[in-house]
Amino acid sequence: MTNLGIIEDTPEYTIYQARYKDTIQLFRKNKQTGLIEIKFTNDFARASGYQSIGDMLRHEPEMRFQLNMYCGGIPEYIQIIDRQFCVKTNISTN
């Protein structure tokens, strides 16, 4: 990743932008929790080797299923936890 820079700073988040594989990736960091998320965009899909989000979901049916089940569709941001992409859900376990 190159040219990492802050593009917006709000009371809740710091938004960063970086170039990666000829794409622009957007990240936001929660100021209270430190949680980092990446914006789920066509550039995200292209950096992962797909033509678009639609192409990614066509080739990754399990991902499509999980996004629909846990998020009700395509989320705006995906969490990054221990260098793994995760989706935020409202489901809790006992």
Secondary structure, DSSP 8 states (H G I E B T S, - for coil): -EEEEEEEE-SSEEEEEEEETTEEEEEEEETTT--EEEE-SHHHHHHTT-SSHHHHHHH-HHHHHHHHHHHSS--SEEEEETTEEE---S----
